[in-house]
Each structure stands twice: as structure tokens, then as C-alpha cells.
Amino acid sequence: MASSEEEIYSIMFTSLKHPVRRRILRMLNEKPLTFMELVENIGVSSSHLTYHLENLGELIFKMDNGRYKLSSFGKATISAMKGVEEASDLEPKRLKKLSFKWKAVFAGLLVALLVLSSLSAIQFFALNELSDKQSSLEAENLQLRSWGVGTDKVTRLLRDVVNLDISKYRVSLLSNTLEYRTDFDVTEEILKYSLIGAGGSLDASFRFRNNHLSRYQLIAIESTPIMYQNPPSSILDAAKDALNRYKSYSGDAYLEQMENLLIKVNQTQSTTVTEGNMKLQITLSGANAEFLWMHTEKGIDFNSKSLRMTFENRVLTALTDGYFLFTVANTNLNINQDQAVLAARSHLKSLTWAIDGTQITGFNTHENPVSVELLPHPRGDSVALVPYWYVVLHLDKTYAGGINMAAVGLYADTGEVVDVQMLSG
């Protein structure tokens, strides 16, 4: 059962292997919740919330009324998760205030948004000229007046990188939001679309940071994407083609290094290849595959500074690019794995935590940890990554609400504990 569960999460979305993120989806599946409602149920730090919500990506979003809700991608994931694990809790995303220097900029963007929203309740845009056979759809596609990345970048990504035949779809804009991320010091635009064709429908989402593609995801709803050309018969060739198209699309120099590393792979199998400070991990699961290029230095994998491509039946269905954004602050591993576990145990023994309205001081744990991960993480409001241990331990008893585990996060260069979470599972 466990191996089947891992396979499901790997196919749906690699980040869902973590129990905290599955708990987030479970609680939001019950009903949308406000920030304060979430705070009352779970106590977490902004650092780990940022990490987990970044991995959830387009599975969740915040509505205009301030409530957090599952996206269509999230609902599809919940359907796959049913029967796999127990119902879970939700962690809120801690909102931060805008820095002073961005207030004027963001205010202007909000004004632009209000002006655009007054034009029409629903806006459609034409991603490409329709073929003669699809001319009946042309009148239904209205041009979006984008105030962010613009239609062209979305069009070129779907057409030139994904190889999707967008002339076969009626494309409607579902939402377009823009915000300033104080934790990363970037502007972030998130766009969501529905594509409806004769053979079914697709949901597509895009995230741009500082006008650079950060994430793309495509969900086929009881349909198969219609492509301009059939993908190569080999998943390895499909990945090489997609990476080459993305390099032409973005023009980033690091993609050439990634391409050179992929060329060294000549067998279609799960494998890991490293050259210099670049590591490539290929994971195959039936007709699906994930290609992950990440920065590695002194034995530390900086998985946030990476490019991840996911393929289903050789079609590029997801792409996440954080390589252009994140930097490396240091590689100081002054606290090793065993020391991190000891530090986590010691911190829990003196910790005071409110559970079901009762203040409890001192938590004992079982000897063997549930997991210990080295996950380089920003320190403060920065994109500079620091080695960081994330330790999950079994508590020696179960508390109210089914709490029987604790997660402790600490920086590996200083040993400073900066986050604790109480978990049930």
C-alpha cells in the first residue's frame, strides 16, 4: 500500500510525498477557510509555510474574500488521494506586509486591476489564429488586455514549448492575479485558463516571477491534449526536445548546461548524473517521467534552485523553474544529521505548546525519527539558500486531535531552531 501511495503522489505531483502538504489539501477539501480560522487550528512558522505552499503551487489559491480554496488541480489531486491516506489538517500561508518601496507600485497595479475588472465579468483571449476548420470558435475568443506578462508569453509557451495545438481550443481566462512577494523580493503573477475543445477540456496555470516563467501546469480533464506533432516515441527524446524548446523560449544560459548533461544520458531508465555543480535526476513510473536538474555543491543538493519537467505519455504537463531566481548563501554544514536529530529532541523536551486549549510543556520522542531531510531554505526575506534540516519525530504518546508527531526545522550552519510543527498522522 505504501509503495502504491508513493507512486500516486509521484505521478500527480512530486511535492505531495510530504504528509503536511497532503493534510493541507484534505482540510481545504472540506470547505474554504480564512487565514484566522487556519491559525486557530494549526501553529506554524512563515518559513515552513512558504516552503510547503510553494510546493503545493496551483493546487490551492486565495479568493477575493480572503478564504483559501482548492483549485481545479487541487480537486483532481484530492480525487486521486481518496482512500490512500487519512483526512488531514491545513496550514495557512502567513501573509506579509508590503515593503515601503513597493507600496506605490502595488497600489498602481491594484488600480489597473480595478479598471480591468470593470470592463467585463468574464474575459476571453485568442491564443492563436484558428484554422479554417475551427473558424466557428474564433468569435468566442476575445483578446485579453493583459496588465502583466501579456498574452504572447502564454501563447508561445503552449505552442512553442508544450507543442499544444491551441487552434483546436476555445481558451478562457479564469483568473489573473499580481502581487509583490516580500519573502522573495519579486513581483509574482499567476494566470489560470480553461481550454475547451471538441475532444474534452484542459486546465492550465502559469506563474511568472519578475516576468520570468516560474511554473506551468496542464491538467487534462477526461481528454488527451491535442498536439501539433506527435511526441517522440522515446521519453528521453521527448525530454530533449522539450528542454531545447524551453531554451529557445527563455534564452537562459544555464539551460545549455542542463542540455549538455541530458545528452550524456543514453538509456531510458531512472538514473542520476552529475557534472560539476549540476545534478540530473530522472525518475520513471510507467508512461510518466520526471526530469530534475538542480544545483549541487559540496554534497548539498539545492533543490529550490532547479528546473523540473514532468511528462505524462511523453507530453510536458508540468514545468517548475527556480534556477534563475534562487542563489546559494553558503554551504556550511556545521550540524550533521545526527546532531540535527539530537537538537530537535532537546528542543521538544523544553517546548511549551498549546494543544486543545491546554498548555503542555515537555515532549518526549521515540528513538527512530520519521524522516530527516536536508532542504536548503532562505533565511529571512531572501532568495539566498542556506543548508537547513527538517526533522520529523514520533512523540511517545498521542495527544488531543490525534497529534503524535512533531517536525523541527533548524539551520545547518548555526544549529538555530526556527520552526516547530505538531502533526497528526
Backbone torsions as a table, in degrees:
resi	resn	phi	psi	omega
1	MET	NA	-40.3	-177.7
2	ALA	-64.7	-43.4	-179.0
3	SER	-65.8	-37.0	177.3
4	SER	-64.2	-40.6	178.4
5	GLU	-61.7	-45.2	-179.5
6	GLU	-63.4	-36.9	179.7
7	GLU	-65.1	-41.5	179.0
8	ILE	-60.7	-47.7	-177.7
9	TYR	-67.5	-33.3	178.7
10	SER	-65.3	-40.2	-179.7
11	ILE	-70.8	-47.1	-176.9
12	MET	-66.9	-48.1	-175.0
13	PHE	-177.0	118.9	-172.0
14	THR	-56.4	-34.7	-176.5
15	SER	-64.3	-21.4	-176.5
16	LEU	-73.3	1.2	174.8
17	LYS	-68.6	-17.2	-177.8
18	HIS	-88.3	129.9	-175.7
19	PRO	-63.1	-30.8	-179.1
20	VAL	-64.2	-40.7	-178.8
21	ARG	-72.3	-30.5	175.2
22	ARG	-69.3	-33.5	177.4
23	ARG	-66.8	-37.1	177.7
24	ILE	-59.2	-46.8	-179.7
25	LEU	-65.0	-39.5	-178.6
26	ARG	-61.4	-45.2	-178.2
27	MET	-68.5	-40.9	178.7
28	LEU	-68.6	-22.5	176.9
29	ASN	-68.3	-24.3	178.6
30	GLU	-73.1	-45.8	179.5
31	LYS	-174.1	156.6	174.1
32	PRO	-65.8	144.9	-176.8
33	LEU	-131.4	147.3	176.2
34	THR	-81.7	167.9	179.1
35	PHE	-59.0	-45.7	-177.7
36	MET	-67.4	-35.6	177.5
37	GLU	-62.7	-37.2	178.4
38	LEU	-70.3	-41.1	180.0
39	VAL	-60.4	-38.8	-179.0
40	GLU	-65.4	-23.8	-176.8
41	ASN	-96.1	-33.2	-174.6
42	ILE	-136.1	134.1	175.2
43	GLY	-104.3	112.8	-179.5
44	VAL	-138.0	163.3	177.8
45	SER	-93.0	160.2	-179.9
46	SER	-65.9	-30.5	-177.1
47	SER	-64.4	-46.3	-179.9
48	HIS	-75.6	-31.9	176.0
49	LEU	-61.8	-43.7	178.0
50	THR	-58.7	-44.3	-179.4
51	TYR	-62.4	-49.6	-176.2
52	HIS	-69.4	-41.6	-179.1
53	LEU	-69.2	-31.9	174.7
54	GLU	-60.8	-39.6	-179.8
55	ASN	-74.6	-29.9	176.4
56	LEU	-71.3	-32.8	174.3
57	GLY	55.3	-124.9	-174.0
58	GLU	-78.9	5.6	177.7
59	LEU	-72.7	-20.9	179.0
60	ILE	-135.4	159.6	174.5
61	PHE	-155.9	163.4	-179.7
62	LYS	-102.2	126.1	-179.9
63	MET	-79.6	170.6	-179.1
64	ASP	-63.3	-28.4	-179.6
65	ASN	-83.5	6.5	176.4
66	GLY	90.1	-3.8	179.8
67	ARG	-87.4	145.4	176.7
68	TYR	-91.1	140.7	-172.4
69	LYS	-145.4	154.3	173.8
70	LEU	-72.4	138.8	171.2
71	SER	-82.0	178.1	176.5
72	SER	-61.9	-32.5	175.8
73	PHE	-65.6	-40.6	179.2
74	GLY	-63.2	-41.0	179.3
75	LYS	-64.4	-40.1	178.4
76	ALA	-64.1	-37.8	179.5
77	THR	-68.2	-41.0	178.1
78	ILE	-58.4	-40.9	179.8
79	SER	-59.6	-38.7	179.2
80	ALA	-73.9	-26.6	-176.9
81	MET	-81.7	-21.6	-175.6
82	LYS	-57.8	132.8	179.7
83	GLY	84.1	-4.7	-178.6
84	VAL	-93.4	-37.2	-175.9
85	GLU	-147.3	170.4	-179.7
86	GLU	-71.3	157.4	175.8
87	ALA	-62.8	148.0	-171.0
88	SER	-126.5	173.2	176.8
89	ASP	-95.0	179.3	-178.2
90	LEU	-127.7	140.8	173.6
91	GLU	-105.0	133.7	178.9
92	PRO	-83.2	160.4	173.9
93	LYS	-92.6	122.2	-179.4
94	ARG	-75.2	122.0	-179.8
95	LEU	-85.4	143.9	-179.5
96	LYS	-118.8	152.5	179.8
97	LYS	-75.6	151.5	176.4
98	LEU	-69.9	141.2	173.9
99	SER	-69.3	155.6	-173.4
100	PHE	-57.8	-39.9	-174.6
101	LYS	-67.2	-17.1	-178.6
102	TRP	-102.0	-6.4	-176.1
103	LYS	-58.8	-45.4	-178.5
104	ALA	-65.3	-41.0	179.2
105	VAL	-62.4	-48.0	-177.2
106	PHE	-67.2	-34.9	177.6
107	ALA	-61.4	-41.2	177.8
108	GLY	-63.1	-39.1	178.5
109	LEU	-65.5	-37.8	178.4
110	LEU	-64.9	-39.4	177.2
111	VAL	-61.8	-43.1	178.8
112	ALA	-61.4	-39.5	178.8
113	LEU	-63.1	-42.7	179.4
114	LEU	-63.3	-39.5	179.4
115	VAL	-64.3	-44.3	-179.5
116	LEU	-65.8	-40.1	-177.7
117	SER	-66.0	-23.7	179.6
118	SER	-77.3	-16.0	-177.6
119	LEU	-71.7	-38.5	-175.5
120	SER	-166.0	147.3	178.4
121	ALA	-74.5	-34.6	179.3
122	ILE	-131.3	130.2	179.7
123	GLN	-119.6	138.5	175.3
124	PHE	-116.9	155.8	176.0
125	PHE	-138.9	151.2	178.3
126	ALA	-92.4	114.8	-179.5
127	LEU	-78.0	-23.5	-177.4
128	ASN	-163.1	160.3	176.2
129	GLU	-66.5	134.0	-178.9
130	LEU	-78.3	147.9	175.7
131	SER	-69.9	166.0	-179.3
132	ASP	-57.8	-37.4	-178.9
133	LYS	-69.2	-22.0	-177.3
134	GLN	-108.6	18.0	-175.7
135	SER	-62.3	-23.0	179.9
136	SER	-65.8	-19.5	-179.9
137	LEU	-86.3	-14.9	-170.7
138	GLU	-61.0	-40.8	-177.9
139	ALA	-66.3	-21.2	-176.4
140	GLU	-87.2	-10.5	179.8
141	ASN	-100.3	111.3	179.4
142	LEU	-101.1	145.4	-176.9
143	GLN	-73.0	127.2	176.9
144	LEU	-79.1	129.9	174.0
145	ARG	-89.2	86.6	-173.1
146	SER	-75.6	137.2	176.2
147	TRP	-105.5	11.5	-179.8
148	GLY	-126.9	-116.1	-175.2
149	VAL	-70.7	-22.4	-179.9
150	GLY	88.9	161.3	-178.1
151	THR	-65.9	-35.1	-171.0
152	ASP	-60.0	-42.5	-178.0
153	LYS	-65.2	-38.7	177.7
154	VAL	-67.2	-44.0	179.4
155	THR	-58.0	-50.3	-176.6
156	ARG	-65.5	-34.7	178.9
157	LEU	-63.9	-49.5	-178.7
158	LEU	-65.2	-41.0	-175.7
159	ARG	-80.5	-49.3	-169.8
160	ASP	-90.9	-25.5	-179.3
161	VAL	-101.7	-53.0	-178.9
162	VAL	-74.8	-25.9	-178.6
163	ASN	72.5	27.0	-179.7
164	LEU	-80.9	135.4	177.0
165	ASP	-82.9	85.7	-173.9
166	ILE	-71.1	-12.6	177.2
167	SER	-68.6	-14.7	-178.4
168	LYS	-91.8	5.4	-175.4
169	TYR	-127.8	148.1	165.5
170	ARG	-93.2	120.7	-170.7
171	VAL	-109.8	126.6	178.7
172	SER	-124.2	140.9	177.4
173	LEU	-81.8	122.9	178.6
174	LEU	-89.3	-41.0	179.4
175	SER	-161.8	155.3	178.8
176	ASN	-148.6	107.3	-176.4
177	THR	-122.0	147.3	179.6
178	LEU	-134.9	132.5	178.7
179	GLU	-146.4	162.8	174.7
180	TYR	-100.8	125.5	-179.7
181	ARG	-93.9	105.2	179.9
182	THR	-68.1	-28.6	-178.5
183	ASP	-69.9	-27.3	179.1
184	PHE	-111.7	-8.3	-177.9
185	ASP	59.8	46.3	178.8
186	VAL	-138.2	157.6	168.8
187	THR	-89.9	139.9	-174.0
188	GLU	-130.1	125.7	177.0
189	GLU	-117.5	132.4	179.9
190	ILE	-121.9	124.4	-179.4
191	LEU	-121.2	139.9	179.6
192	LYS	-130.8	136.5	-175.8
193	TYR	-132.3	155.6	170.0
194	SER	-117.4	131.0	178.6
195	LEU	-117.5	118.6	-176.6
196	ILE	-117.0	123.8	178.4
197	GLY	-128.8	-178.5	-176.9
198	ALA	-64.2	-31.0	-176.2
199	GLY	-95.1	2.5	-179.0
200	GLY	142.0	-166.4	-175.7
201	SER	-130.0	159.3	178.0
202	LEU	-130.4	148.5	169.6
203	ASP	-112.7	132.9	-179.8
204	ALA	-130.8	142.0	177.5
205	SER	-136.0	152.5	-177.1
206	PHE	-141.3	139.4	173.0
207	ARG	-125.3	127.2	177.3
208	PHE	-117.2	133.2	175.5
209	ARG	-117.8	123.5	-173.8
210	ASN	50.2	41.9	176.0
211	ASN	68.0	14.5	177.6
212	HIS	-111.8	135.9	178.8
213	LEU	-57.3	127.6	178.3
214	SER	-112.5	-35.1	179.2
215	ARG	-155.4	142.2	172.9
216	TYR	-134.2	142.2	176.3
217	GLN	-148.8	139.3	-179.3
218	LEU	-127.1	126.7	177.6
219	ILE	-117.8	121.5	176.5
220	ALA	-89.5	122.9	-178.0
221	ILE	-100.0	97.9	-179.7
222	GLU	52.5	42.5	-179.8
223	SER	-155.7	169.5	175.0
224	THR	-114.9	128.3	-179.5
225	PRO	-55.8	140.4	178.4
226	ILE	-92.5	118.3	-174.3
227	MET	-103.4	154.6	172.9
228	TYR	-63.5	-43.8	179.4
229	GLN	-133.1	147.1	175.8
230	ASN	-63.0	136.9	-179.9
231	PRO	-65.8	157.9	177.8
232	PRO	-57.0	153.3	-177.6
233	SER	-69.0	-23.7	-179.6
234	SER	-99.5	134.6	177.8
235	ILE	-64.5	-32.0	178.3
236	LEU	-64.9	-43.0	177.9
237	ASP	-68.0	-35.8	177.4
238	ALA	-62.5	-39.8	178.9
239	ALA	-68.2	-41.0	178.8
240	LYS	-62.6	-43.1	178.9
241	ASP	-63.6	-45.2	-178.2
242	ALA	-64.6	-40.9	179.6
243	LEU	-66.3	-39.2	178.1
244	ASN	-65.3	-40.1	178.3
245	ARG	-67.3	-38.0	179.0
246	TYR	-68.2	-35.1	177.1
247	LYS	-63.0	-41.0	177.2
248	SER	-67.2	-33.1	-178.8
249	TYR	-71.1	-46.4	-172.9
250	SER	-97.1	-32.4	178.6
251	GLY	75.5	13.2	-178.2
252	ASP	-76.4	137.1	-175.8
253	ALA	-66.2	-32.5	-176.6
254	TYR	-65.5	-19.8	-179.8
255	LEU	-69.8	-27.4	176.6
256	GLU	-67.9	-39.4	176.8
257	GLN	-64.3	-39.6	177.8
258	MET	-65.6	-39.5	179.2
259	GLU	-64.2	-42.0	179.0
260	ASN	-63.7	-34.4	179.0
261	LEU	-71.1	-38.6	179.8
262	LEU	-67.2	-33.2	179.6
263	ILE	-61.2	-28.5	-179.1
264	LYS	-71.1	-15.0	178.9
265	VAL	-88.2	122.3	-177.6
266	ASN	-121.5	4.6	177.5
267	GLN	-128.1	139.2	-179.8
268	THR	-84.0	92.9	179.5
269	GLN	-160.7	162.6	175.3
270	SER	-67.2	128.0	-175.7
271	THR	-159.7	168.9	175.5
272	THR	-132.2	131.0	-179.3
273	VAL	-129.9	134.1	-180.0
274	THR	-128.2	137.6	174.8
275	GLU	-145.3	117.2	-176.4
276	GLY	62.9	-127.7	179.8
277	ASN	-98.9	20.2	179.8
278	MET	-119.9	129.3	177.3
279	LYS	-120.5	138.2	176.1
280	LEU	-118.3	123.3	175.2
281	GLN	-114.2	125.5	177.8
282	ILE	-113.2	124.7	179.4
283	THR	-122.5	120.7	-179.6
284	LEU	-108.1	141.7	176.8
285	SER	-147.1	93.0	-177.3
286	GLY	64.7	-124.8	-179.7
287	ALA	-88.0	5.7	-177.4
288	ASN	-112.9	154.4	-177.2
289	ALA	-153.9	151.6	174.6
290	GLU	-128.4	132.4	176.4
291	PHE	-116.2	120.0	-175.9
292	LEU	-125.7	113.8	172.9
293	TRP	-100.6	130.3	-179.7
294	MET	-141.7	154.7	174.8
295	HIS	-74.9	133.0	177.2
296	THR	-131.7	138.6	-175.8
297	GLU	-152.0	126.2	179.7
298	LYS	53.3	40.4	177.7
299	GLY	80.0	4.9	-179.2
300	ILE	-108.9	123.9	177.1
301	ASP	-89.7	117.9	178.3
302	PHE	-93.6	83.1	-170.3
303	ASN	-72.2	-10.9	173.1
304	SER	-78.6	-31.7	176.0
305	LYS	-87.8	80.9	-169.8
306	SER	-154.8	168.1	169.6
307	LEU	-125.6	125.7	-178.4
308	ARG	-122.4	127.0	175.8
309	MET	-120.3	130.3	178.8
310	THR	-116.9	133.1	-177.9
311	PHE	-120.9	138.5	171.2
312	GLU	-123.9	118.9	-175.1
313	ASN	53.1	39.8	175.5
314	ARG	70.7	11.6	175.9
315	VAL	-101.9	132.5	179.6
316	LEU	-71.8	105.8	-176.7
317	THR	-103.8	-13.6	178.5
318	ALA	-154.6	143.6	177.0
319	LEU	-146.5	128.6	176.1
320	THR	-127.0	125.1	-177.9
321	ASP	-123.7	109.0	174.5
322	GLY	-116.9	5.6	-175.7
323	TYR	-67.8	-37.2	-178.0
324	PHE	-71.1	-22.9	-170.7
325	LEU	-95.4	-49.1	-171.5
326	PHE	-83.9	149.4	176.4
327	THR	-124.0	174.2	179.7
328	VAL	-107.6	118.3	179.1
329	ALA	-75.9	-48.6	176.6
330	ASN	-163.3	170.5	178.3
331	THR	-123.4	31.1	-175.5
332	ASN	-80.4	102.9	179.6
333	LEU	-99.5	69.8	-178.0
334	ASN	-77.8	-18.7	177.2
335	ILE	-114.1	116.7	179.1
336	ASN	-84.8	-179.0	-174.0
337	GLN	-62.0	-46.1	-179.6
338	ASP	-63.1	-40.7	178.5
339	GLN	-66.1	-34.7	178.6
340	ALA	-65.4	-41.1	178.3
341	VAL	-64.3	-44.4	178.7
342	LEU	-62.0	-41.9	179.5
343	ALA	-64.7	-37.4	178.9
344	ALA	-66.5	-43.8	178.5
345	ARG	-61.3	-45.0	-178.1
346	SER	-62.9	-40.4	-179.5
347	HIS	-65.0	-39.7	-178.4
348	LEU	-68.6	-32.3	-179.1
349	LYS	-64.6	-26.9	-179.8
350	SER	-107.5	5.4	-175.9
351	LEU	-77.8	140.4	170.4
352	THR	-110.9	126.7	-174.1
353	TRP	-139.7	138.8	178.2
354	ALA	-87.6	120.3	176.9
355	ILE	-124.0	119.4	180.0
356	ASP	53.7	41.1	177.3
357	GLY	81.5	0.2	-178.7
358	THR	-112.7	129.8	177.7
359	GLN	-78.8	122.2	-179.4
360	ILE	-118.5	130.5	-179.9
361	THR	-115.4	127.7	176.9
362	GLY	89.0	116.0	179.1
363	PHE	-126.7	128.2	175.8
364	ASN	-97.2	152.9	-175.0
365	THR	-130.5	159.3	174.2
366	HIS	-71.8	163.1	-173.9
367	GLU	-67.8	-45.6	-175.6
368	ASN	-88.5	124.3	178.3
369	PRO	-70.0	155.3	175.2
370	VAL	-69.6	-45.7	178.7
371	SER	-160.9	153.4	173.8
372	VAL	-137.1	116.4	-176.9
373	GLU	-122.7	139.7	172.9
374	LEU	-97.0	104.6	-173.7
375	LEU	-123.5	90.2	179.3
376	PRO	-49.9	134.4	-167.9
377	HIS	-141.2	145.9	177.6
378	PRO	-65.6	148.6	173.2
379	ARG	-106.2	116.6	-177.3
380	GLY	74.9	-160.0	-178.2
381	ASP	-86.4	84.5	-172.3
382	SER	-155.3	161.8	172.2
383	VAL	-105.0	7.1	178.8
384	ALA	-85.2	119.5	-173.5
385	LEU	-86.1	140.0	179.9
386	VAL	-123.7	138.5	175.8
387	PRO	-53.9	136.0	-168.9
388	TYR	-149.3	127.5	177.9
389	TRP	-94.5	137.5	175.9
390	TYR	-122.3	106.3	-172.6
391	VAL	-110.6	126.5	176.2
392	VAL	-112.4	125.6	-176.4
393	LEU	-123.5	147.3	172.2
394	HIS	-79.7	130.7	173.0
395	LEU	-78.1	157.2	-176.0
396	ASP	-77.6	-5.7	174.0
397	LYS	-154.9	167.6	-179.4
398	THR	-98.8	130.3	-179.0
399	TYR	-100.9	177.0	-179.8
400	ALA	-54.0	142.9	-178.4
401	GLY	80.5	8.5	178.7
402	GLY	78.2	14.2	-179.9
403	ILE	-68.6	118.8	-179.7
404	ASN	-140.3	7.8	177.5
405	MET	-139.9	159.4	175.1
406	ALA	-138.0	139.7	176.7
407	ALA	-112.1	132.8	-178.4
408	VAL	-125.6	130.4	177.7
409	GLY	-113.6	133.8	179.9
410	LEU	-147.2	147.0	179.3
411	TYR	-74.3	134.6	-176.1
412	ALA	-78.8	-14.7	179.4
413	ASP	-87.5	-28.2	-177.4
414	THR	-117.8	-19.9	-175.9
415	GLY	80.9	4.4	-178.6
416	GLU	-69.9	125.2	174.6
417	VAL	-81.8	123.5	-174.7
418	VAL	-121.4	-3.9	-178.4
419	ASP	-157.6	141.6	173.3
420	VAL	-137.5	137.3	174.8
421	GLN	-131.6	139.3	174.2
422	MET	-99.1	129.8	-172.5
423	LEU	-124.7	155.7	171.3
424	SER	-123.5	143.1	-179.4
425	GLY	172.0	NA	NA
